[in-house]
Amino acid sequence: MRFAHIVLPETDEPQLVAIRADEAIAVAALFDGAPRTLQALIDGGDDLLDRVRSASACATGVPWAGLAFGPAVPTPPVILAIGLNYAAHSSELGLTLDTAPTVFGLWPNSLSGHEGTTTWPRSLSESIDYEAELGVVIGRPARDVAASDALSHVWGYTVVNDITARDIQFSEAQWSRCKSFDGFTPNGPFVVTADEIDDPQALHIWTVVDGRTVQDASTGGMIRSVATLVSYLSRSATLLPGTLISTGSPGGAGYSRDPQIFLRDRSTVTVGIDGIGELTTHCRILG
C-alpha cells in the first residue's frame, strides 16, 4: 500500500492520503479516529494499518496529479543517514571505507516534498550535489535485533535525495550541516509498505539532472544491506517507530565527474527507485 502527504482541495496543509492508482484518498475521512499523519498510522500498529487498508478499498478519492506534496515522512523521531555504503561512491569521492558504517544525523528542517523548490544562498555554496538513496522507515521498536530479524521491523520504504554541499562537507569533520540546509532532504512522493517490496536489495535506483541520467544502479550494490544497517544501528540505541534511515548513494555523484555537475539555479533533479516512485526537486540559488 502507498501513502503520501498531500494538500487536498479542501485543506491548507498536507495530510495523510492513501494512494490508489491516480487517486488520493484522505485517510482521516475513512472512519472516526483515523490517523491524519504517517507517524500516527505507524504508531497504531498492524491493526490500524489493516483497518485503513480495508476502509480505503471502497473509498472515493481525488486525482493527485498537480496537487502539492509534503514530505512523505514529515516528522520522523530521528533521521539517520549512512555514508559510503556503495563502493563506487566512496571511491569517486576519494574516501576510505571504514570497518563500520559511517553514520550521521540530518536536521528536521531539511525535510521537503515532491515537486518542491529547494533554495540556498550562492554565498554559502556553489558545489551542491545530488545523491539518490533508498529511505527505510522503521515500524516496530528495534533494539539489538539480529540481521535475520531486522526487516520485520521495517514499516516501509521511500525515495530520498541526500542533497549535499560538497565544499562544506570536505571542510568540516562532520557531515550533518552540509546535508541539512533547508529542503536538502527531499523524500517521497510515496511511502510504500514493506509487504510490497520483496527484496530491498533488488531495486533499480537512478537520478536525472536537467534531463541527463547521472546515476543508474541497483540497491544490490550496497556494501551493507538494509537488514545489516538496521541491526547495526539497533545495537546502541532503540530505533523508534517512524525513524527514517537514508541508506547511502551509488556512484555517479556530480562532484566526481569531469567536468563536475552541480545543481544550478533552476536545475531540476529527479531521483527514482523502481516499485516506489520518482521524487522531483526544483532548485533556486539566491543572490
Secondary structure, 3 states (H helix, E strand, C coil): CEEEEEECCCCCCCEEEEEECCEEEEHHHCCCCCCCCHHHHHHCHHHHHHHHHHHHCCCCCEECCCCEECCCCCCCCCEEEEECCEHHHHHHHCCCCCCCCEEEECCHHHEECCCEEEEEECCCCCCEECCEEEEEEECCCECCCCHHHHHHHEEEEEEEECCEEHHHHCCCCCCCHHHCCCCCEEECCCEEEHHHCCCCCCCEEEEEECCEEEEEEEHHHECCCHHHHHHHHHHHCCECCCCEEECCCCCCCHHHCCCCCCCCCCCEEEEEECCCEEEEEEEEEEC
